[in-house]
Amino acid sequence: MNLEEYFARTGYKGSLEKQDLETLTDIFQHHIRAVPFENLSIHCGEKITLELEDIYNKIVQRKRGGWCMENNQLLGWVLKSLGYDTSFLGAYVFNPHQNVYATIMTHLLVKVVIDGKAYIVDGGFGVSYQMWEPMELVSGKDQPQAPGIFRFTEENAIWYLEKMRRKQYIPNQHFSNSDLLEKKERRKVYMFSLEPRTVEDFSFQCTYLQTSPDSLFTNKSICTLQTTDGFRALIGWTLTKTTYNYKENTDLVEFVTLEDEEVEKTLKEKFNITLGRKLVPINVKGFYTI
C-alpha cells in the first residue's frame, strides 16, 4: 500500500506537505469524485471485509468503491499517513421511512483536528447526504455546501447531523412519487458521540449489514458517485442524475429505468466500475432516499 498509488486513483496532485483545512478539503473532494459509495459486492457474491489491505486492493487497485467502513477507513489511513490528527467515530443512521435512528452503530466516521479545531470527514454516505467539505464540529451553526445546508446540533454529549435541501424539479413525472425521493426539505442524517472507536468495533455490523434480511444493503444494490455539479446514483435498475442548484434554489433530478443488459455497461460508463462477478440488481421499496 502506498500513497502515490492512492492519489493516482483519485487524481489528486496537490500538496502532501501541508496539514491544513484547504489541503484536507482538496484531498477529500478528489476521493468522493473518484471513489463510489457502493455495496455491489453483496449482490455479486463477494464478501466485504474490514481488513485495510483488502480495502486498499479493492478501491485503489481494482478501482471499485465501498461503503463507509471501507471509504472512511481508507481515508483515515491516508490522512494519518500524511500527518493529520485523526480518529474514528461511530454513528447511528436515521431511517426516514420508520422515522427513527438505528439501534446499531453502523456508520464509521473520521474526526480530524487541525489547529485545535475538530472536523468531521465523511466520505462514505453517498447521494445527496454526502458532504462535500469537512464539517467543523460546532453545534447549531449552518454550514452551507454545494449539496445544501448541513448542521450539527449537540444535546447531552450526543451530536446530530441534519441537512436542508433545495426544491427539486423532476422532469419525468412518472418518478415524482418515487420512494427514492426524499419528500422533506429538512432531513435527519445520523447521530454520534465523540467516543473514539476502532475498526474492530464494527466487525459485527460488517457481517450483519451484508447478511441480514432487514439490512438496507441486502435490499438494495447501490452505487453512487459525486460529480463536480451533483451526483449520480444507480439503485437497482434506476439510474438518477442530480444537478445541484441548476436554477435558483432548485435541484434537477433526472430518472431513467435500465434494462438488465444495460446495468453493467452503465456501471462502467458512469461510475468507472468493472465487476469481476455477475451482478444481481435489487431494489426493494423503502429503506433509502436520495
Backbone torsions as a table, in degrees:
resi	resn	phi	psi	omega
1	MET	NA	129.8	176.4
2	ASN	-145.7	152.2	-174.5
3	LEU	-67.2	-36.1	-179.4
4	GLU	-58.6	-41.4	-179.9
5	GLU	-68.1	-38.7	177.1
6	TYR	-62.2	-47.2	-177.6
7	PHE	-69.4	-28.0	171.8
8	ALA	-65.0	-35.5	178.6
9	ARG	-65.8	-40.5	-176.0
10	THR	-92.6	-13.8	-179.8
11	GLY	82.1	9.5	179.7
12	TYR	-75.6	130.3	-178.1
13	LYS	-129.2	17.3	-177.4
14	GLY	-85.4	-162.4	-176.3
15	SER	-67.2	142.7	172.0
16	LEU	-113.9	4.2	-175.4
17	GLU	-97.0	-31.5	-175.1
18	LYS	-88.6	138.0	173.5
19	GLN	-111.9	58.5	-179.7
20	ASP	-112.6	173.3	-176.0
21	LEU	-65.3	-38.2	-178.9
22	GLU	-62.1	-44.1	178.8
23	THR	-66.7	-43.7	178.2
24	LEU	-57.2	-45.4	-179.4
25	THR	-62.5	-41.5	-179.2
26	ASP	-65.1	-45.9	177.9
27	ILE	-60.3	-44.3	-178.2
28	PHE	-62.8	-46.2	-178.0
29	GLN	-67.1	-35.5	175.4
30	HIS	-63.6	-36.5	-179.8
31	HIS	-64.8	-51.3	-172.8
32	ILE	-71.3	-17.1	178.0
33	ARG	-94.9	-5.3	178.6
34	ALA	-114.3	-31.7	-173.4
35	VAL	-109.7	112.5	-179.5
36	PRO	-66.7	152.9	163.5
37	PHE	-87.9	114.7	-175.2
38	GLU	-153.6	153.4	179.1
39	ASN	-123.9	27.6	-170.4
40	LEU	-64.9	-23.5	178.3
41	SER	-55.4	-39.1	-178.5
42	ILE	-61.1	-32.0	-172.9
43	HIS	-103.3	11.1	170.7
44	CYS	-134.5	27.2	169.2
45	GLY	76.7	23.3	176.5
46	GLU	-107.4	153.1	177.5
47	LYS	-99.8	134.6	175.7
48	ILE	-91.3	129.3	179.5
49	THR	-117.9	168.0	177.7
50	LEU	-98.4	4.2	-178.9
51	GLU	-71.8	125.2	-175.5
52	LEU	-60.4	-38.0	179.5
53	GLU	-64.8	-37.3	176.6
54	ASP	-64.8	-41.8	-179.7
55	ILE	-64.8	-43.9	179.0
56	TYR	-60.6	-45.7	-179.9
57	ASN	-62.1	-41.8	-177.9
58	LYS	-67.4	-51.6	-172.5
59	ILE	-81.3	-43.8	-174.0
60	VAL	-84.6	-49.7	-173.0
61	GLN	-86.0	-37.0	179.9
62	ARG	-94.9	-1.6	176.0
63	LYS	56.4	42.6	174.0
64	ARG	-98.5	-174.9	172.3
65	GLY	-115.3	-156.6	178.4
66	GLY	-174.5	176.8	175.4
67	TRP	-93.9	-169.9	-169.3
68	CYS	-59.2	-39.7	-176.4
69	MET	-67.4	-21.4	177.2
70	GLU	-92.2	-54.8	-178.2
71	ASN	-59.2	-49.0	-174.9
72	ASN	-76.6	-29.2	174.4
73	GLN	-66.1	-42.0	178.3
74	LEU	-64.7	-45.1	177.3
75	LEU	-59.2	-42.8	178.7
76	GLY	-60.2	-41.9	178.1
77	TRP	-62.9	-44.7	179.7
78	VAL	-59.8	-50.5	-176.0
79	LEU	-65.4	-40.8	178.2
80	LYS	-64.1	-39.5	178.9
81	SER	-64.0	-28.5	179.0
82	LEU	-85.0	-5.9	177.0
83	GLY	103.5	5.5	177.3
84	TYR	-72.7	149.4	175.1
85	ASP	-83.8	102.0	-173.1
86	THR	-124.1	154.8	171.5
87	SER	-153.6	161.5	178.3
88	PHE	-98.3	145.0	172.1
89	LEU	-125.1	166.1	179.2
90	GLY	-124.5	136.9	-175.9
91	ALA	-123.2	159.0	177.0
92	TYR	-111.7	116.8	-171.2
93	VAL	-80.7	141.9	177.9
94	PHE	-80.0	133.6	176.6
95	ASN	-100.8	107.1	-174.7
96	PRO	-69.1	-24.1	-178.3
97	HIS	-79.2	-29.8	177.1
98	GLN	-101.3	-7.9	178.0
99	ASN	59.6	39.2	178.5
100	VAL	-143.2	158.4	171.0
101	TYR	-82.6	147.4	177.5
102	ALA	-60.2	151.9	177.2
103	THR	-92.9	-6.2	178.7
104	ILE	-112.7	135.1	179.2
105	MET	-77.4	99.5	-172.9
106	THR	-111.3	-7.8	-171.8
107	HIS	-113.2	122.8	179.9
108	LEU	-96.2	130.5	-179.5
109	LEU	-120.4	161.2	173.6
110	VAL	-113.5	129.1	171.8
111	LYS	-104.5	132.6	-179.9
112	VAL	-125.4	132.3	178.1
113	VAL	-109.3	124.7	178.8
114	ILE	-128.2	120.8	179.5
115	ASP	51.0	41.9	175.9
116	GLY	83.1	-5.9	178.2
117	LYS	-101.6	136.1	-179.7
118	ALA	-95.7	140.3	178.6
119	TYR	-131.0	147.9	171.3
120	ILE	-99.6	127.5	176.8
121	VAL	-117.2	116.0	-176.0
122	ASP	-131.3	102.1	179.4
123	GLY	-101.4	19.8	-172.8
124	GLY	-134.3	42.8	176.1
125	PHE	-118.2	-38.4	174.3
126	GLY	80.7	-179.6	-177.6
127	VAL	41.7	-144.5	-172.7
128	SER	-79.9	-6.9	179.5
129	TYR	-95.1	5.0	176.0
130	GLN	-77.8	115.2	175.8
131	MET	-66.8	148.5	178.9
132	TRP	-103.3	-11.4	179.8
133	GLU	-137.8	150.0	172.4
134	PRO	-55.7	140.1	-178.7
135	MET	-103.7	127.8	177.3
136	GLU	-65.9	136.0	-176.5
137	LEU	-84.3	77.9	176.3
138	VAL	-131.1	145.9	-175.0
139	SER	-90.2	135.1	171.3
140	GLY	80.0	11.0	-177.7
141	LYS	-105.6	123.7	173.5
142	ASP	-65.8	132.6	178.7
143	GLN	-124.5	88.3	-177.6
144	PRO	-67.7	134.7	174.4
145	GLN	-137.1	173.9	180.0
146	ALA	-55.7	-40.8	-179.6
147	PRO	-69.9	-18.1	-176.4
148	GLY	148.6	-162.0	-179.4
149	ILE	-103.9	119.7	176.7
150	PHE	-100.3	152.7	177.6
151	ARG	-152.1	136.7	168.7
152	PHE	-98.1	142.0	166.1
153	THR	-130.1	147.4	-177.1
154	GLU	-123.2	131.5	176.6
155	GLU	-139.5	121.2	177.3
156	ASN	52.9	45.6	176.6
157	ALA	70.0	8.9	173.2
158	ILE	-106.9	131.2	-178.9
159	TRP	-103.4	140.1	-179.1
160	TYR	-123.0	134.6	175.2
161	LEU	-107.5	131.5	172.9
162	GLU	-134.3	162.7	-179.7
163	LYS	-136.3	138.9	173.6
164	MET	-108.4	126.1	-176.4
165	ARG	-106.0	171.1	175.6
166	ARG	-84.1	177.1	170.1
167	LYS	-65.6	159.3	-179.6
168	GLN	-121.6	137.8	173.0
169	TYR	-113.5	121.1	-178.4
170	ILE	-114.2	101.5	-177.2
171	PRO	-59.4	-40.2	179.6
172	ASN	-87.0	96.4	-174.2
173	GLN	-65.2	-14.0	175.0
174	HIS	-58.4	-27.0	-176.8
175	PHE	-102.1	7.8	-173.6
176	SER	-65.8	-22.4	177.4
177	ASN	-110.7	19.3	179.4
178	SER	-57.2	138.9	177.9
179	ASP	-69.9	-9.0	175.5
180	LEU	-77.4	-20.2	-177.0
181	LEU	-81.6	128.7	172.4
182	GLU	-75.1	124.4	-176.1
183	LYS	-88.9	-26.3	-177.2
184	LYS	-86.3	146.3	178.2
185	GLU	-83.3	-24.2	175.1
186	ARG	-113.0	128.6	-172.5
187	ARG	-136.1	129.7	171.7
188	LYS	-72.9	142.7	-177.3
189	VAL	-113.1	-59.0	175.2
190	TYR	-161.9	169.3	175.6
191	MET	-128.0	153.2	-176.8
192	PHE	-158.7	162.1	170.9
193	SER	-110.3	172.9	-179.7
194	LEU	-93.6	13.3	176.3
195	GLU	-66.6	122.0	-179.8
196	PRO	-61.5	140.3	179.6
197	ARG	-119.4	160.4	172.6
198	THR	-112.9	163.2	177.6
199	VAL	-59.2	-34.4	-178.8
200	GLU	-63.3	-23.8	177.5
201	ASP	-64.6	-11.8	-176.3
202	PHE	-110.0	11.0	-174.3
203	SER	-66.1	-44.1	177.6
204	PHE	-62.9	-44.9	-177.2
205	GLN	-62.2	-37.8	-179.2
206	CYS	-60.3	-41.2	177.9
207	THR	-73.2	-46.0	-177.8
208	TYR	-57.9	-47.3	-173.7
209	LEU	-65.5	-25.4	-178.9
210	GLN	-102.8	6.3	-179.9
211	THR	-130.1	-28.9	-173.5
212	SER	-72.7	136.7	175.3
213	PRO	-67.4	-13.6	178.4
214	ASP	-91.2	-3.7	-176.2
215	SER	-79.9	138.2	172.2
216	LEU	-51.9	-40.6	-169.2
217	PHE	-76.6	-19.2	172.7
218	THR	-87.3	-16.0	-177.2
219	ASN	-96.9	-11.4	178.8
220	LYS	-143.5	135.3	168.1
221	SER	-90.1	124.7	-168.8
222	ILE	-128.9	134.1	169.4
223	CYS	-144.4	119.1	179.5
224	THR	-133.0	147.1	-178.5
225	LEU	-142.7	131.4	176.7
226	GLN	-76.6	145.5	178.3
227	THR	-119.6	-174.2	-179.4
228	THR	-74.2	-18.0	-178.0
229	ASP	-130.5	11.4	179.4
230	GLY	169.1	-133.6	177.0
231	PHE	-157.8	160.8	171.7
232	ARG	-114.2	151.2	176.6
233	ALA	-146.1	136.2	172.2
234	LEU	-119.2	110.6	-177.7
235	ILE	-120.8	109.6	-170.6
236	GLY	63.2	-119.2	179.1
237	TRP	-103.9	5.0	-174.8
238	THR	-98.6	115.9	176.8
239	LEU	-98.5	127.0	176.4
240	THR	-122.3	148.8	173.5
241	LYS	-130.6	121.3	179.2
242	THR	-111.5	129.7	175.7
243	THR	-112.7	118.1	-176.6
244	TYR	-73.8	134.0	171.3
245	ASN	53.0	44.6	-177.1
246	TYR	-68.1	-25.2	163.3
247	LYS	-143.3	171.9	-165.8
248	GLU	-49.1	115.7	176.4
249	ASN	56.4	31.6	179.1
250	THR	-138.9	131.9	174.7
251	ASP	-97.4	143.2	175.8
252	LEU	-94.4	125.6	-179.4
253	VAL	-122.7	113.4	-177.1
254	GLU	-110.7	134.6	-177.7
255	PHE	-118.1	142.8	171.6
256	VAL	-141.1	138.2	173.6
257	THR	-98.7	126.2	-176.6
258	LEU	-94.6	153.9	168.5
259	GLU	-83.6	162.1	-178.7
260	ASP	-52.1	-45.4	-174.5
261	GLU	-72.0	-10.0	-179.9
262	GLU	-92.2	-14.5	-170.9
263	VAL	-64.1	-54.1	-175.4
264	GLU	-71.0	-31.4	174.3
265	LYS	-63.3	-40.9	178.8
266	THR	-67.0	-38.5	176.8
267	LEU	-58.5	-40.7	-179.9
268	LYS	-69.8	-46.6	-172.8
269	GLU	-76.4	-37.5	-173.4
270	LYS	-99.0	-22.3	-175.0
271	PHE	-126.5	-2.2	-179.4
272	ASN	57.8	37.1	-179.6
273	ILE	-113.6	129.2	171.6
274	THR	-119.8	121.1	-177.3
275	LEU	-89.2	147.1	178.0
276	GLY	-85.7	-16.8	-178.8
277	ARG	-130.0	165.4	-177.6
278	LYS	-70.5	128.0	177.8
279	LEU	-85.8	137.1	173.1
280	VAL	-112.9	97.6	-177.0
281	PRO	-64.0	151.7	176.6
282	ILE	-151.0	144.7	178.8
283	ASN	-152.5	78.3	176.9
284	VAL	-74.7	138.1	-176.3
285	LYS	-61.5	151.8	179.8
286	GLY	87.8	-171.9	173.4
287	PHE	77.3	-32.5	-159.8
288	TYR	-147.1	139.5	173.4
289	THR	-134.3	155.3	-178.9
290	ILE	-111.2	NA	NA
